[in-house]
Amino acid sequence: MASMKLGTHLNADVLVLFAFNHTLVDVDSNVHIARALDADLANTIWSKNAADKKIDRAKTMDEFFVELAKHHPEVTHEDIRNAAQRLPFNQSILDAVRLVVDDFGATCKIVSDSTVFGVRSFLEHHGLADQVSEVVANSTHFEDGGKVLRVRPYHGNHLAPHGCRNCPNNLCKGVVLERILQQHRYAKVLYVGGGIEDFCPSTKLPNDITVIARNEVLSLPNTFPDTVQVQQWKAGDDVLSLLRNFFHQYPSKQVAKASVKTFSPISQVFSGSGQVLVVFDFDESLVNKDSDRFAFQCFHPELIKTLEERHALNPVWPSVFDELHQILANEKPELTPELICARVAQIPIQNRMVDAVRMAVEQFGAEVKIISDGNSLFIEKALKFHGLAPYINEVLTNQADLETMDNGRTRIRLRPHHDQPMNCSWCPSNLCKGSILDSIRNKKQYSHVLYVGDGIGDFCPASRLTKNDVVFARADEADGRSYGLQKRIDSNPTLIKASVVPWNTGDDIYRHFAQVLHAQT
């Protein structure tokens, strides 16, 4: 078993600098936050300085917040924080930050003529605070018992002028980059920016910097020195793709010298041509709940205890759920199968999980199947509701049908997937995911298999994967909740030949898929 963190061909010697305005967020954050709090006041203060091409944004924002406290004393620091958290953004840009840090081990910093409070509030809200090692922006603090947010220039008046003709007096990004590189000499620097004001660093460090610039900036003549490598981007997807391509091509440097555990590169595990098979478990993997339990929790939660008691006596889920659907039909005659299915169809699914499936199919031509100990009816309805039905090639699960009872009403019936009980030491008798996976691979040759699961029932198929495959095992939650697949892998490591990658969220799966499938192309 090769336990791994994706992208572990770590590049701790690479620095990726992101601008904030018009890059990490889609707008000028200073103006947007000010207008969200008081549009008239913001327009009045900013219009006074509109003619100044090198406007001191720290001074302007400080003036705004002082006046805001006078006109609106009811506005709190939480209101300002909320305005920063609501800044519009492109999800792919945030994915790019996570990609370079979590998957490739690069150092990520932000350089911005915004405020530290605004940038930090945005990062914390979107779960990026740990990925960004430093925010270089105009400093902030609260005065008057927390009622007034004050903004001070990064390059304070007590310092000698920075002398840059291209930057405002309060912040020269070129000087910032020089300071960063004096502290640590990086082998490579990438700068992702959205405006001409972001590229002063390119004029100061012509030999070891790559600028990833918006298209409109590239139309400006003589913007960059000839020695600067320039890549263009228009949308967040472009940045994500450019950074992914860079790190896959960049010669990696292991960081064992820094006493950091390293793993073999994903490209060594996952390369070559051929179609990829992606297999999802359904309950608590593709969707974020157990679909059968979800039905009873919604309509008859008192039966959950009965469910557990009966499963302890008969550990075959279809049989247990079939019995409980009979009880549900008797005790809740007003509940039709249509009502139950309509509710279960809306079962929660983690953010970006749908995007991960679509990306695998549309961008990389993967074949996606579901192997589940759930039931066909609930899975079919959920896939249709979440727009995933066209992307799923096959669903292999326990069969569910509608049966007319003697009283004329209908109920849901469940039958085991296998006609004959399976004799597998890892699986229940009604469904052996390992044998199903073997059957799939016997019918068609795939170059690699990606298996996404969470529970003990996913161990059997995981144990049948090869060194060319990857199993994504759901990791323990912060609240202490644990999942059976990872536990069973930890207890039987010699039985797993595939690489094991932990995941918690749909965002994790999306980013991991993007990297792994890109390595295949």
Backbone torsions as a table, in degrees:
resi	resn	phi	psi	omega
1	MET	NA	131.2	175.9
2	ALA	-108.1	97.4	176.7
3	SER	-75.4	133.5	-172.7
4	MET	-149.6	155.0	167.0
5	LYS	-106.8	126.0	-172.6
6	LEU	-58.6	146.0	179.9
7	GLY	73.8	25.5	-171.6
8	THR	-79.7	11.5	164.6
9	HIS	-78.4	78.6	-165.6
10	LEU	-69.0	145.2	-178.2
11	ASN	-127.0	66.6	-178.8
12	ALA	-67.4	-12.3	-179.9
13	ASP	-90.0	4.7	179.8
14	VAL	-105.1	131.5	175.7
15	LEU	-109.4	127.0	174.9
16	VAL	-113.9	116.0	178.4
17	LEU	-101.4	128.5	176.4
18	PHE	-111.0	135.0	163.4
19	ALA	-73.6	163.0	-179.6
20	PHE	-102.0	-58.0	-178.6
21	ASN	-68.1	134.6	178.7
22	HIS	59.8	18.7	176.9
23	THR	-136.6	-79.6	176.4
24	LEU	-65.9	-36.3	169.9
25	VAL	-115.8	160.5	-172.2
26	ASP	-85.0	-3.5	-171.0
27	VAL	-132.0	176.2	167.5
28	ASP	-77.9	108.4	-171.8
29	SER	-63.5	-36.6	179.8
30	ASN	-59.5	-51.5	-178.2
31	VAL	-65.8	-42.7	-176.3
32	HIS	-64.5	-44.6	179.1
33	ILE	-64.0	-44.3	-179.4
34	ALA	-61.2	-45.4	-179.5
35	ARG	-67.5	-31.3	177.9
36	ALA	-67.3	-28.8	-178.4
37	LEU	-89.0	-38.7	176.7
38	ASP	-163.4	96.8	-173.8
39	ALA	-63.0	-42.0	-178.1
40	ASP	-64.9	-45.5	179.4
41	LEU	-64.2	-41.6	179.4
42	ALA	-61.1	-45.9	-179.4
43	ASN	-64.2	-37.7	179.7
44	THR	-63.9	-47.7	-176.6
45	ILE	-71.7	-42.5	-178.1
46	TRP	-71.5	-31.3	-179.9
47	SER	-67.6	-27.4	178.3
48	LYS	-63.5	-28.4	-175.8
49	ASN	-109.8	9.8	-173.7
50	ALA	-60.7	-33.4	-176.8
51	ALA	-75.9	-15.2	-177.8
52	ASP	-83.5	108.5	-178.5
53	LYS	-67.8	-20.6	-180.0
54	LYS	-116.4	47.1	-176.2
55	ILE	-55.6	135.6	175.8
56	ASP	-81.2	97.7	-174.9
57	ARG	-69.0	-31.2	177.4
58	ALA	-62.7	-46.4	179.7
59	LYS	-64.4	-41.2	-178.7
60	THR	-65.8	-44.6	179.6
61	MET	-68.5	-34.8	176.9
62	ASP	-62.5	-44.0	177.9
63	GLU	-61.2	-41.3	-179.2
64	PHE	-62.4	-47.6	-175.9
65	PHE	-68.4	-33.2	175.9
66	VAL	-64.2	-46.2	179.2
67	GLU	-67.8	-35.8	179.0
68	LEU	-61.2	-42.1	179.7
69	ALA	-63.8	-32.8	178.7
70	LYS	-72.1	-44.4	-175.7
71	HIS	-81.6	-30.1	-175.8
72	HIS	-135.4	72.5	-179.1
73	PRO	-63.7	-14.9	179.4
74	GLU	-76.4	-14.7	179.9
75	VAL	-72.5	126.5	-177.2
76	THR	-106.3	173.5	177.0
77	HIS	-63.7	-28.5	177.4
78	GLU	-68.5	-34.1	176.5
79	ASP	-64.5	-41.1	178.2
80	ILE	-66.7	-42.3	178.5
81	ARG	-61.0	-43.7	180.0
82	ASN	-62.6	-37.8	178.2
83	ALA	-63.5	-38.4	177.7
84	ALA	-69.4	-38.4	-179.5
85	GLN	-65.9	-26.3	-177.2
86	ARG	-91.5	8.8	178.1
87	LEU	-57.9	133.0	179.6
88	PRO	-67.4	144.4	-175.6
89	PHE	-151.4	167.5	174.1
90	ASN	-105.6	125.2	-175.2
91	GLN	-57.8	-34.4	-177.2
92	SER	-65.5	-29.8	176.9
93	ILE	-66.4	-42.5	177.2
94	LEU	-64.8	-37.6	175.5
95	ASP	-60.5	-36.5	-179.1
96	ALA	-64.5	-38.8	177.5
97	VAL	-62.4	-47.6	179.5
98	ARG	-63.0	-38.6	-178.7
99	LEU	-59.6	-51.3	-173.4
100	VAL	-68.7	-29.0	-178.2
101	VAL	-91.2	-57.2	-173.7
102	ASP	-70.8	-39.1	-173.2
103	ASP	-96.9	-23.8	-177.0
104	PHE	-122.6	-2.6	172.6
105	GLY	70.8	17.2	178.4
106	ALA	-76.4	165.6	173.8
107	THR	-93.4	133.0	-178.4
108	CYS	-120.8	130.0	176.2
109	LYS	-131.8	158.4	176.5
110	ILE	-118.5	132.1	175.1
111	VAL	-120.0	121.4	-172.0
112	SER	-151.7	147.4	172.5
113	ASP	-89.2	25.7	174.4
114	SER	-92.2	-160.2	177.4
115	THR	-107.9	147.4	178.0
116	VAL	-59.3	-41.3	-178.9
117	PHE	-61.9	-43.4	-179.6
118	GLY	-66.4	-45.2	-178.7
119	VAL	-66.0	-46.5	-179.0
120	ARG	-62.9	-39.4	179.4
121	SER	-61.8	-41.9	179.0
122	PHE	-65.1	-46.4	-178.3
123	LEU	-62.6	-45.0	-179.3
124	GLU	-63.4	-40.1	-179.1
125	HIS	-63.4	-34.8	-176.9
126	HIS	-100.3	13.7	174.1
127	GLY	69.9	31.4	-177.5
128	LEU	-113.5	4.5	-175.6
129	ALA	-60.5	-37.4	-178.6
130	ASP	-76.0	-25.1	-178.4
131	GLN	-77.4	-28.4	-177.3
132	VAL	-96.3	114.4	-174.2
133	SER	-78.5	-22.4	-178.7
134	GLU	-155.7	138.1	172.2
135	VAL	-114.2	114.7	177.3
136	VAL	-101.7	108.7	-177.0
137	ALA	-157.7	-178.7	178.9
138	ASN	-70.5	129.6	-172.9
139	SER	-70.8	156.4	-177.8
140	THR	-139.1	151.9	171.7
141	HIS	-157.9	162.6	-179.9
142	PHE	-104.3	143.3	177.3
143	GLU	-125.0	172.5	177.4
144	ASP	55.6	50.6	177.6
145	GLY	66.1	30.2	178.6
146	GLY	85.2	10.3	-176.7
147	LYS	-88.5	-23.7	-175.2
148	VAL	-124.9	124.1	174.3
149	LEU	-87.7	121.0	178.6
150	ARG	-104.4	142.9	-178.7
151	VAL	-119.9	128.5	179.1
152	ARG	-118.8	144.1	-178.0
153	PRO	-65.0	143.8	175.9
154	TYR	-58.9	-45.2	177.4
155	HIS	-97.2	90.8	-172.6
156	GLY	-67.7	164.1	-179.0
157	ASN	-67.6	-17.8	-179.5
158	HIS	-77.0	-9.9	179.8
159	LEU	-97.4	156.3	174.6
160	ALA	-65.6	146.3	179.4
161	PRO	-53.5	142.2	-178.2
162	HIS	-73.5	-18.1	171.7
163	GLY	81.0	7.5	180.0
164	CYS	-87.0	125.8	-178.5
165	ARG	-78.5	-15.1	-175.3
166	ASN	-95.0	-14.3	-172.9
167	CYS	-114.7	156.0	175.1
168	PRO	-65.6	159.0	-175.3
169	ASN	-61.6	-27.8	-173.5
170	ASN	-82.8	-15.8	-177.5
171	LEU	-161.6	120.4	171.7
172	CYS	-113.4	114.7	-176.3
173	LYS	-68.9	-27.7	175.8
174	GLY	-65.1	-42.8	177.2
175	VAL	-63.8	-39.4	177.9
176	VAL	-59.8	-45.5	-178.6
177	LEU	-65.7	-39.3	176.6
178	GLU	-60.0	-41.4	179.1
179	ARG	-64.1	-42.7	179.7
180	ILE	-61.3	-41.9	-177.1
181	LEU	-78.0	-17.4	171.9
182	GLN	-71.8	-30.6	179.9
183	GLN	-78.2	-33.2	-180.0
184	HIS	-154.1	125.6	-179.7
185	ARG	-86.9	107.8	178.3
186	TYR	-87.5	146.5	179.0
187	ALA	-72.0	-28.0	-177.9
188	LYS	-148.8	140.5	177.4
189	VAL	-124.9	129.7	173.4
190	LEU	-116.6	134.0	-179.2
191	TYR	-120.0	119.6	179.9
192	VAL	-106.1	112.8	-175.5
193	GLY	-133.5	167.4	-176.2
194	GLY	-120.4	-7.1	-177.8
195	GLY	-147.9	166.9	-177.3
196	ILE	-61.2	-28.4	179.5
197	GLU	-68.1	-13.3	-178.5
198	ASP	-84.1	-7.2	-167.6
199	PHE	-114.2	22.1	168.2
200	CYS	-56.5	-37.8	178.9
201	PRO	-56.1	-29.9	-177.8
202	SER	-68.2	-25.5	179.8
203	THR	-82.3	-15.9	-176.5
204	LYS	-102.7	-24.7	-178.1
205	LEU	-130.8	77.6	-171.6
206	PRO	-77.7	-13.4	-169.1
207	ASN	-102.8	-21.8	-173.2
208	ASP	-131.1	35.5	-178.2
209	ILE	-134.0	139.7	171.7
210	THR	-114.5	126.3	179.6
211	VAL	-101.0	127.1	174.1
212	ILE	-107.3	104.3	-167.7
213	ALA	-116.0	151.0	174.9
214	ARG	-64.7	152.5	-177.0
215	ASN	-56.6	-41.5	-175.3
216	GLU	-65.5	-26.4	178.3
217	VAL	-71.5	-35.0	-178.3
218	LEU	-67.2	-18.9	179.8
219	SER	-77.4	-11.3	179.3
220	LEU	-79.7	132.1	-178.1
221	PRO	-71.1	144.2	172.8
222	ASN	57.4	33.3	-179.4
223	THR	-72.1	-42.2	-172.4
224	PHE	-120.2	145.6	172.7
225	PRO	-62.5	154.9	-177.5
226	ASP	-62.8	-27.3	-175.6
227	THR	-82.5	-7.2	-179.1
228	VAL	-86.0	131.3	174.8
229	GLN	-80.1	125.3	-176.3
230	VAL	-120.5	127.2	172.7
231	GLN	-115.4	145.1	-177.3
232	GLN	-107.8	149.9	175.7
233	TRP	-142.5	151.3	178.9
234	LYS	-121.3	-38.9	-179.6
235	ALA	-127.1	165.8	-178.6
236	GLY	-58.5	-34.3	178.2
237	ASP	-59.8	-33.2	179.1
238	ASP	-64.6	-43.5	179.9
239	VAL	-63.3	-45.0	179.3
240	LEU	-59.4	-44.0	-179.1
241	SER	-67.8	-43.0	-179.1
242	LEU	-63.0	-43.8	-179.8
243	LEU	-68.5	-39.7	177.9
244	ARG	-61.6	-44.7	179.4
245	ASN	-63.1	-40.8	-179.3
246	PHE	-59.8	-49.0	-174.9
247	PHE	-71.5	-27.2	176.1
248	HIS	-72.1	-25.9	-177.9
249	GLN	-97.7	-21.4	-174.7
250	TYR	-72.9	133.9	178.6
251	PRO	-63.5	119.8	-175.9
252	SER	-76.6	152.9	175.3
253	LYS	-127.6	117.6	-179.5
254	GLN	-66.0	148.1	-176.3
255	VAL	-109.5	30.2	177.9
256	ALA	-60.7	-27.5	179.0
257	LYS	-59.4	-27.9	-179.0
258	ALA	-93.3	14.2	179.0
259	SER	60.4	36.7	176.3
260	VAL	-106.5	132.5	-179.4
261	LYS	-65.8	133.5	-179.2
262	THR	-121.0	162.3	-178.2
263	PHE	-134.2	169.6	179.5
264	SER	-71.1	146.2	-178.5
265	PRO	-60.8	145.4	178.3
266	ILE	-63.2	-30.0	-179.3
267	SER	-63.9	-26.1	177.2
268	GLN	-75.6	-26.0	-179.6
269	VAL	-88.2	-36.7	-167.6
270	PHE	-128.7	89.2	179.6
271	SER	-150.5	168.5	179.9
272	GLY	103.6	177.9	-175.8
273	SER	-104.1	170.4	179.6
274	GLY	117.5	160.9	-177.8
275	GLN	-76.6	143.0	179.8
276	VAL	-98.2	138.0	173.8
277	LEU	-102.1	126.0	175.1
278	VAL	-110.7	123.3	179.9
279	VAL	-116.8	126.6	175.7
280	PHE	-110.0	133.1	155.4
281	ASP	-68.9	156.3	-176.5
282	PHE	-95.8	-65.0	-174.7
283	ASP	-66.4	125.7	178.5
284	GLU	61.6	20.5	173.4
285	SER	-129.6	-77.7	174.9
286	LEU	-66.1	-44.0	171.7
287	VAL	-106.7	164.9	-169.4
288	ASN	-100.3	12.6	176.6
289	LYS	-137.5	166.2	169.1
290	ASP	-82.1	114.6	-170.4
291	SER	-62.9	-39.9	179.5
292	ASP	-66.9	-46.0	176.3
293	ARG	-62.1	-38.6	-177.8
294	PHE	-56.8	-39.9	-179.9
295	ALA	-60.4	-44.6	-178.6
296	PHE	-75.4	-33.2	176.3
297	GLN	-63.7	-33.0	-179.9
298	CYS	-76.0	-39.8	-169.0
299	PHE	-112.7	-22.9	-177.9
300	HIS	-157.4	68.2	-174.5
301	PRO	-61.3	-20.8	179.1
302	GLU	-64.3	-20.9	-178.7
303	LEU	-80.0	-8.3	-179.0
304	ILE	-62.0	-41.0	178.2
305	LYS	-63.7	-41.5	177.3
306	THR	-61.7	-39.9	179.0
307	LEU	-57.4	-48.2	-178.5
308	GLU	-64.2	-41.1	-179.1
309	GLU	-64.0	-42.9	-177.7
310	ARG	-72.6	-33.9	178.3
311	HIS	-68.2	-30.8	177.1
312	ALA	-64.5	-31.4	179.1
313	LEU	-86.5	-31.1	-177.2
314	ASN	-138.9	90.8	-173.1
315	PRO	-76.4	47.2	176.5
316	VAL	-124.7	105.1	-170.8
317	TRP	-58.4	-45.0	-178.5
318	PRO	-57.9	-39.1	179.4
319	SER	-65.1	-43.6	-179.5
320	VAL	-64.9	-48.1	-178.6
321	PHE	-67.2	-32.5	176.7
322	ASP	-62.5	-43.3	177.9
323	GLU	-62.6	-41.3	-177.8
324	LEU	-71.1	-31.0	175.8
325	HIS	-67.4	-29.8	174.3
326	GLN	-66.4	-44.0	177.5
327	ILE	-62.4	-43.5	179.9
328	LEU	-60.3	-42.4	-180.0
329	ALA	-65.1	-34.8	-179.6
330	ASN	-75.2	-42.3	-173.8
331	GLU	-88.2	-21.7	179.2
332	LYS	-128.6	68.2	-175.0
333	PRO	-63.1	-19.4	179.3
334	GLU	-74.8	-14.1	-179.1
335	LEU	-86.2	110.7	176.6
336	THR	-88.9	158.3	174.5
337	PRO	-56.1	-32.0	179.7
338	GLU	-64.9	-42.2	178.5
339	LEU	-65.6	-42.3	179.8
340	ILE	-62.9	-46.7	-178.2
341	CYS	-65.7	-37.2	179.8
342	ALA	-63.2	-36.5	179.2
343	ARG	-74.9	-43.9	-179.0
344	VAL	-66.1	-29.5	178.4
345	ALA	-58.1	-27.8	-178.3
346	GLN	-91.6	18.3	179.0
347	ILE	-53.0	137.8	-176.6
348	PRO	-59.9	141.3	175.3
349	ILE	-130.9	137.6	-173.8
350	GLN	-66.7	146.3	177.8
351	ASN	-54.8	131.8	176.2
352	ARG	81.5	-5.3	177.5
353	MET	-65.7	-41.7	177.1
354	VAL	-61.9	-42.1	179.0
355	ASP	-61.5	-37.0	-179.8
356	ALA	-63.4	-42.6	179.2
357	VAL	-65.2	-47.1	-178.8
358	ARG	-61.8	-42.2	179.5
359	MET	-61.5	-44.3	-178.8
360	ALA	-58.3	-39.4	-177.3
361	VAL	-81.8	-51.3	-171.5
362	GLU	-74.1	-41.9	-174.5
363	GLN	-91.5	-27.9	-173.3
364	PHE	-123.0	2.0	174.7
365	GLY	64.9	24.2	179.7
366	ALA	-72.1	158.5	174.6
367	GLU	-105.3	125.1	-174.3
368	VAL	-112.7	128.2	178.2
369	LYS	-128.8	159.2	175.7
370	ILE	-118.2	130.2	171.4
371	ILE	-120.0	116.2	-169.6
372	SER	-143.8	146.0	172.2
373	ASP	-91.7	22.4	174.1
374	GLY	-87.0	-138.6	176.6
375	ASN	-142.1	152.9	-170.9
376	SER	-63.5	-35.3	-176.3
377	LEU	-67.4	-49.8	-179.0
378	PHE	-65.2	-41.4	-178.9
379	ILE	-64.9	-43.7	179.7
380	GLU	-59.2	-45.4	-178.2
381	LYS	-67.1	-39.6	-179.6
382	ALA	-67.7	-41.5	178.9
383	LEU	-62.1	-41.1	179.5
384	LYS	-66.8	-43.9	-178.5
385	PHE	-62.4	-41.6	-176.8
386	HIS	-88.3	7.2	176.5
387	GLY	72.6	23.8	-176.3
388	LEU	-101.4	-11.5	-174.9
389	ALA	-53.3	-42.8	-178.8
390	PRO	-66.9	-16.0	-174.2
391	TYR	-98.1	-11.1	-177.4
392	ILE	-97.8	117.3	-176.4
393	ASN	-72.9	-34.5	-175.8
394	GLU	-161.7	143.3	174.9
395	VAL	-119.3	122.0	179.6
396	LEU	-116.4	110.4	-171.9
397	THR	-159.4	-175.4	176.6
398	ASN	-74.1	138.4	-175.9
399	GLN	-77.5	136.5	175.4
400	ALA	-123.8	136.0	179.1
401	ASP	-135.6	171.8	174.5
402	LEU	-104.9	135.6	-179.0
403	GLU	-124.6	136.0	176.2
404	THR	-85.8	124.8	-179.0
405	MET	-86.4	174.6	-177.8
406	ASP	-62.3	-28.6	-179.0
407	ASN	-84.8	3.7	177.1
408	GLY	92.1	-13.4	177.7
409	ARG	-82.5	164.2	179.5
410	THR	-109.9	153.6	177.3
411	ARG	-139.1	164.9	177.9
412	ILE	-87.9	130.4	175.5
413	ARG	-114.2	140.6	178.5
414	LEU	-119.5	140.3	177.5
415	ARG	-129.7	146.6	179.4
416	PRO	-61.7	151.5	178.5
417	HIS	-65.1	-45.5	-178.6
418	HIS	-89.3	133.5	178.1
419	ASP	-64.6	-38.2	179.2
420	GLN	-111.8	140.4	-179.9
421	PRO	-56.0	138.7	179.3
422	MET	-88.7	143.0	179.7
423	ASN	-106.4	69.9	-179.5
424	CYS	-114.9	130.3	-177.1
425	SER	-68.8	-17.2	-177.2
426	TRP	-101.5	-21.4	-167.9
427	CYS	-117.0	156.7	171.6
428	PRO	-68.4	159.8	-173.6
429	SER	-66.7	-23.2	-175.3
430	ASN	-80.6	-21.9	-174.6
431	LEU	-158.4	117.6	175.4
432	CYS	-108.7	106.8	-177.8
433	LYS	-65.6	-31.4	179.7
434	GLY	-64.6	-45.2	179.6
435	SER	-67.4	-34.0	176.6
436	ILE	-64.3	-44.0	178.5
437	LEU	-62.9	-41.6	177.3
438	ASP	-59.9	-41.7	-179.9
439	SER	-62.7	-40.7	178.2
440	ILE	-61.6	-46.6	-176.8
441	ARG	-72.0	-25.5	176.9
442	ASN	-72.1	-26.8	-178.9
443	LYS	-82.1	-27.6	-175.1
444	LYS	-150.3	142.7	-179.8
445	GLN	-88.9	126.7	175.9
446	TYR	-117.3	147.3	179.1
447	SER	-72.7	-36.5	-178.0
448	HIS	-151.5	158.6	175.6
449	VAL	-126.2	131.7	170.3
450	LEU	-108.8	124.3	-178.3
451	TYR	-119.0	124.0	-178.9
452	VAL	-111.3	117.9	-178.3
453	GLY	-149.4	178.7	-178.5
454	ASP	-140.9	-34.6	-168.6
455	GLY	-103.2	178.7	-178.1
456	ILE	-64.4	-26.7	178.4
457	GLY	-67.2	-14.4	-179.9
458	ASP	-90.1	-5.7	-178.8
459	PHE	-69.3	-40.5	-177.6
460	CYS	-57.8	-51.4	177.0
461	PRO	-64.8	-34.1	178.1
462	ALA	-61.8	-35.4	-178.6
463	SER	-72.7	-13.8	-178.9
464	ARG	-98.6	-2.2	177.1
465	LEU	-76.6	160.6	-177.4
466	THR	-105.1	179.3	178.7
467	LYS	-65.9	-14.6	178.8
468	ASN	-88.2	0.2	-173.4
469	ASP	-112.0	171.8	179.6
470	VAL	-134.4	132.1	172.5
471	VAL	-110.6	126.2	177.6
472	PHE	-97.0	110.1	-175.9
473	ALA	-105.0	125.0	-178.5
474	ARG	-63.8	130.0	-174.4
475	ALA	-90.5	166.0	178.7
476	ASP	-61.1	146.9	178.3
477	GLU	-85.2	162.9	179.4
478	ALA	-63.9	-27.6	-179.7
479	ASP	-81.3	4.5	177.5
480	GLY	98.2	-8.6	179.6
481	ARG	-67.1	134.8	-179.1
482	SER	-120.2	162.9	-176.8
483	TYR	-123.3	145.0	-169.4
484	GLY	-67.9	-32.2	-176.5
485	LEU	-61.6	-50.1	-178.4
486	GLN	-64.0	-37.9	177.9
487	LYS	-61.2	-44.6	-177.5
488	ARG	-69.8	-34.4	175.2
489	ILE	-63.5	-43.7	179.8
490	ASP	-62.3	-32.6	-178.9
491	SER	-81.5	-20.4	-176.7
492	ASN	-133.7	56.6	-173.0
493	PRO	-63.4	-29.1	-176.6
494	THR	-73.1	-13.5	-178.9
495	LEU	-88.0	-6.8	-176.8
496	ILE	-107.8	118.2	177.9
497	LYS	-97.1	-26.0	-177.4
498	ALA	-72.5	161.3	172.0
499	SER	-73.1	139.7	-178.0
500	VAL	-111.0	123.8	-178.8
501	VAL	-121.5	121.1	178.7
502	PRO	-75.3	152.0	175.9
503	TRP	-149.1	155.3	175.8
504	ASN	-126.5	-33.1	-171.2
505	THR	-128.5	165.9	174.0
506	GLY	-62.8	-30.7	176.9
507	ASP	-64.5	-39.0	175.9
508	ASP	-59.1	-47.8	-178.5
509	ILE	-62.8	-41.1	-180.0
510	TYR	-60.7	-48.2	-177.5
511	ARG	-67.7	-41.2	179.5
512	HIS	-65.3	-42.4	177.1
513	PHE	-60.1	-44.4	-178.3
514	ALA	-58.2	-42.4	-178.5
515	GLN	-73.7	-47.4	-176.2
516	VAL	-64.7	-46.1	-177.9
517	LEU	-69.4	-31.3	176.1
518	HIS	-66.4	-35.5	178.3
519	ALA	-65.1	-24.3	179.7
520	GLN	-75.6	-28.1	-174.3
521	THR	-79.7	NA	NA
